[in-house]
């Protein structure tokens, strides 16, 4: 069964809103999440494909792009962003949690003490 956009957004909220300082926003008409004034995740539809947009960094971006579920995010991809096609495979929420958390840490790094508290 395919998950709907609202189901994906609901799960993203459950993950992202537990990260310190996160707030939900709308960016260019799409729901997203930011912390410390920096966006770290967006849910968007691009060319008919529902996708979760995250920052992975330019150093590891090619690893993600080697997987057909991912594509270079339009406009911001050169800054280390990739998009995960939600319906390209069964949704793995453990993987998505890791992607969202990693993106948060890249885009809105927290003090070491705060990170330790959050992860425990």
Secondary structure as UniProt FT lines:
FT   HELIX           5..16
FT   TURN            17..18
FT   TURN            20..21
FT   STRAND          23..27
FT   TURN            28..29
FT   STRAND          30..35
FT   TURN            36..37
FT   STRAND          38..46
FT   TURN            47..48
FT   STRAND          49..55
FT   TURN            58..60
FT   HELIX           61..65
FT   TURN            68..69
FT   STRAND          70..72
FT   TURN            74..76
FT   HELIX           77..79
FT   STRAND          81..85
FT   TURN            86..87
FT   HELIX           93..107
FT   HELIX           112..119
//
